[in-house]
Amino acid sequence: MSADLQSALFDIALWLYRGFFVPGDRLLSILSTHAPRVAEFLALDAASPGSVQSGLISAVVWLVAIILIVVIYRVVRDVDRALTALIVRLYEELQRAARVGARRLGIAFRSYALARQARLTRTEVAELPALSGVQLEVLQSHAGLPPGHLLTPSDVANILSMRLSDVERTLGSLKKLSLVERTFGAGDGEDGYRLTRAGEVFLAACSRAQPIKSTALPERTMRPRRVEPTLSSL
């Protein structure tokens, strides 16, 4: 080991030694200056730095300082953990509140859209003119058709025992009122008809407002035809 290194280590040890006795020396000096009678009573000698008395006082001071540092560290750590947990909870609550708010807004918008659609449908139905008995019978013959099925004028004429020309004329008037829609060439070259949304709502409104007596139909009925739409309705 070189002389310079030995000298440096010796200086460090001396610095630590003197630093250890600093609290005791300072306290003895303060007592001798400001409270000499207390120093005399306790037999404290401030003229000899690094004494046993200074060492004991310094040891107590450094021990208390270490304890305070540990306590302060634990307090700071606990406060940090509590604040971190609080921030995490607040963030999760904000996320949950945002999700709930977005869900409620979506429900409110959907409810508003459904209510508006219902109002428009009621308005459309209320604006329709009163139907004759024949028109109502022809319209009712299309009620309850399975999805993708329709009836031709011949089918309706056979079901209601009416003339084909009267059925075609009635279906044409119902189409102008947007109660039925037509598909060209549904079967055997004949056009097919089925209820529109307005027609379904109209029949439902009629049944709620004034139940209509069911008309006895002939035993012979025609099975509705299922077609794949090829042309848009007029």
C-alpha positions as CSV (number, residue, x, y, z in Angstrom):
1,M,0.0,0.0,0.0
2,S,1.5,3.4,-1.0
3,A,2.1,6.2,1.4
4,D,-0.4,8.4,-0.3
5,L,-3.2,5.9,0.1
6,Q,-2.3,5.3,3.7
7,S,-2.3,9.0,4.3
8,A,-5.7,9.4,2.6
9,L,-7.2,6.5,4.7
10,F,-5.8,8.1,7.9
11,D,-7.3,11.4,7.0
12,I,-10.7,9.8,6.4
13,A,-10.6,8.0,9.7
14,L,-9.5,11.1,11.5
15,W,-12.4,13.1,9.8
16,L,-14.9,10.4,10.9
17,Y,-13.5,10.4,14.4
18,R,-13.8,14.1,14.8
19,G,-17.2,14.2,13.1
20,F,-18.5,11.6,15.6
21,F,-17.6,13.9,18.5
22,V,-19.0,17.0,17.0
23,P,-22.5,16.8,18.6
24,G,-21.0,16.1,22.1
25,D,-18.3,18.8,21.8
26,R,-20.9,21.4,20.6
27,L,-23.3,20.6,23.4
28,L,-20.6,20.8,26.1
29,S,-19.4,24.1,24.7
30,I,-23.0,25.5,24.7
31,L,-23.6,24.4,28.3
32,S,-20.2,25.8,29.5
33,T,-21.0,29.1,27.9
34,H,-24.7,29.6,28.6
35,A,-25.2,27.3,31.6
36,P,-21.9,27.0,33.5
37,R,-23.6,26.0,36.8
38,V,-25.3,23.1,35.0
39,A,-22.0,22.1,33.4
40,E,-20.3,22.3,36.8
41,F,-23.1,20.3,38.5
42,L,-22.9,17.6,35.9
43,A,-19.1,17.7,35.9
44,L,-18.9,18.4,32.2
45,D,-15.6,19.5,30.9
46,A,-15.8,21.4,27.6
47,A,-12.1,22.1,27.5
48,S,-11.3,18.5,26.5
49,P,-12.9,17.7,23.1
50,G,-13.2,14.1,22.3
51,S,-13.7,13.1,25.9
52,V,-15.7,10.2,27.2
53,Q,-18.6,12.5,28.1
54,S,-18.6,14.0,24.6
55,G,-18.5,10.5,23.2
56,L,-21.5,9.4,25.2
57,I,-23.5,12.5,24.3
58,S,-22.5,12.1,20.6
59,A,-23.5,8.4,20.6
60,V,-26.9,9.3,22.0
61,V,-27.3,12.2,19.5
62,W,-26.3,10.0,16.5
63,L,-28.6,7.2,17.7
64,V,-31.6,9.5,18.0
65,A,-30.7,10.9,14.6
66,I,-30.7,7.4,13.0
67,I,-34.0,6.6,14.7
68,L,-35.5,9.8,13.4
69,I,-34.2,9.1,9.9
70,V,-35.8,5.6,10.0
71,V,-39.1,7.0,11.3
72,I,-39.2,9.8,8.8
73,Y,-38.3,7.3,6.0
74,R,-41.2,5.0,7.1
75,V,-43.6,7.9,7.3
76,V,-42.7,9.2,3.9
77,R,-42.9,5.6,2.5
78,D,-46.4,5.1,4.0
79,V,-47.6,8.5,2.8
80,D,-46.3,7.7,-0.7
81,R,-48.0,4.4,-0.8
82,A,-51.3,5.9,0.5
83,L,-51.2,8.7,-2.1
84,T,-50.4,6.2,-4.8
85,A,-53.3,3.9,-3.8
86,L,-55.6,7.0,-3.6
87,I,-54.5,8.1,-7.1
88,V,-55.1,4.6,-8.5
89,R,-58.5,4.4,-6.9
90,L,-59.4,7.8,-8.2
91,Y,-58.3,6.8,-11.7
92,E,-60.3,3.6,-11.6
93,E,-63.4,5.5,-10.3
94,L,-63.0,8.0,-13.1
95,Q,-62.7,5.2,-15.7
96,R,-65.8,3.5,-14.2
97,A,-67.8,6.8,-14.1
98,A,-66.8,7.4,-17.8
99,R,-67.9,3.9,-18.8
100,V,-71.2,4.3,-17.0
101,G,-71.7,7.8,-18.4
102,A,-71.0,6.6,-22.0
103,R,-73.3,3.6,-21.5
104,R,-76.1,5.8,-20.2
105,L,-75.6,8.3,-23.0
106,G,-75.8,5.4,-25.5
107,I,-79.0,4.2,-23.9
108,A,-80.4,7.7,-23.9
109,F,-79.6,8.2,-27.6
110,R,-81.1,4.8,-28.5
111,S,-84.2,5.6,-26.5
112,Y,-84.5,8.9,-28.2
113,A,-84.1,7.4,-31.6
114,L,-86.7,4.7,-30.9
115,A,-89.1,7.3,-29.5
116,R,-88.6,9.5,-32.5
117,Q,-89.2,6.6,-34.8
118,A,-92.3,5.6,-32.9
119,R,-93.6,9.2,-33.2
120,L,-92.9,9.3,-36.9
121,T,-94.7,6.0,-37.4
122,R,-97.7,7.1,-35.4
123,T,-97.8,10.3,-37.4
124,E,-97.6,8.4,-40.7
125,V,-100.4,6.1,-39.6
126,A,-102.5,9.0,-38.4
127,E,-102.2,10.7,-41.7
128,L,-103.5,7.7,-43.7
129,P,-107.0,7.9,-45.0
130,A,-109.7,5.6,-43.7
131,L,-109.7,2.2,-45.6
132,S,-112.7,0.6,-47.0
133,G,-113.8,-2.8,-45.9
134,V,-112.4,-4.5,-49.0
135,Q,-109.1,-2.7,-48.6
136,L,-108.9,-3.7,-45.0
137,E,-109.7,-7.4,-45.8
138,V,-107.0,-7.5,-48.5
139,L,-104.5,-5.8,-46.2
140,Q,-105.3,-8.3,-43.4
141,S,-104.8,-11.3,-45.8
142,H,-101.1,-10.4,-45.8
143,A,-100.8,-10.3,-42.0
144,G,-98.6,-13.0,-40.4
145,L,-96.6,-13.9,-43.6
146,P,-93.3,-15.5,-42.7
147,P,-90.2,-13.4,-43.6
148,G,-89.3,-13.7,-47.3
149,H,-92.9,-14.8,-48.3
150,L,-95.5,-12.9,-50.2
151,L,-99.0,-13.3,-51.8
152,T,-100.0,-12.8,-55.5
153,P,-103.3,-11.3,-56.5
154,S,-104.5,-14.7,-57.4
155,D,-103.7,-16.0,-53.9
156,V,-105.6,-13.1,-52.3
157,A,-108.6,-13.6,-54.7
158,N,-108.8,-17.3,-53.8
159,I,-108.5,-16.6,-50.1
160,L,-111.1,-13.9,-50.0
161,S,-113.3,-15.3,-52.9
162,M,-113.0,-12.0,-54.8
163,R,-112.6,-11.2,-58.4
164,L,-109.0,-10.9,-59.6
165,S,-109.5,-7.5,-61.1
166,D,-110.9,-6.1,-57.8
167,V,-108.0,-7.6,-55.9
168,E,-105.4,-6.0,-58.3
169,R,-107.2,-2.7,-58.1
170,T,-107.3,-2.8,-54.3
171,L,-103.6,-3.8,-54.0
172,G,-102.7,-0.9,-56.3
173,S,-104.5,1.5,-54.0
174,L,-102.8,0.0,-51.0
175,K,-99.4,0.3,-52.7
176,K,-100.0,4.0,-53.3
177,L,-100.7,4.3,-49.6
178,S,-97.3,2.6,-48.9
179,L,-99.1,-0.2,-46.9
180,V,-97.9,-3.0,-49.2
181,E,-94.9,-3.4,-51.5
182,R,-94.7,-5.2,-54.8
183,T,-92.2,-7.6,-56.3
184,F,-92.3,-8.2,-60.0
185,G,-92.6,-11.8,-61.3
186,A,-93.0,-13.4,-57.9
187,G,-94.7,-16.6,-59.3
188,D,-96.1,-17.7,-62.6
189,G,-95.4,-14.3,-64.0
190,E,-97.6,-12.6,-61.4
191,D,-96.4,-9.8,-59.1
192,G,-96.2,-10.6,-55.4
193,Y,-97.2,-8.3,-52.5
194,R,-96.3,-8.1,-48.8
195,L,-96.8,-5.7,-46.0
196,T,-94.5,-2.8,-45.5
197,R,-93.5,-1.6,-42.1
198,A,-96.2,1.1,-42.3
199,G,-98.8,-1.6,-43.1
200,E,-97.8,-3.7,-40.1
201,V,-98.0,-0.7,-37.8
202,F,-101.3,0.3,-39.3
203,L,-102.9,-3.1,-38.7
204,A,-101.5,-3.2,-35.2
205,A,-103.0,0.2,-34.5
206,C,-106.3,-0.8,-35.9
207,S,-106.4,-4.0,-33.8
208,R,-105.6,-1.9,-30.6
209,A,-108.0,0.9,-31.4
210,Q,-111.0,-1.3,-32.4
211,P,-110.7,-5.1,-32.6
212,I,-112.0,-6.1,-36.0
213,K,-114.2,-9.2,-36.3
214,S,-112.4,-11.9,-38.1
215,T,-113.9,-12.8,-41.4
216,A,-114.6,-16.5,-42.0
217,L,-112.4,-17.6,-44.8
218,P,-113.0,-20.5,-47.2
219,E,-111.5,-23.8,-46.3
220,R,-109.3,-23.6,-49.4
221,T,-106.3,-21.4,-48.7
222,M,-103.2,-20.8,-50.7
223,R,-99.7,-21.3,-49.2
224,P,-97.7,-18.1,-49.4
225,R,-94.9,-18.1,-51.8
226,R,-91.3,-17.7,-50.8
227,V,-89.2,-15.7,-53.3
228,E,-85.8,-14.1,-53.3
229,P,-86.3,-10.4,-54.2
230,T,-84.8,-9.5,-57.5
231,L,-86.1,-6.1,-58.2
232,S,-86.8,-3.2,-55.9
233,S,-90.4,-2.4,-55.0
234,L,-92.0,0.5,-56.7
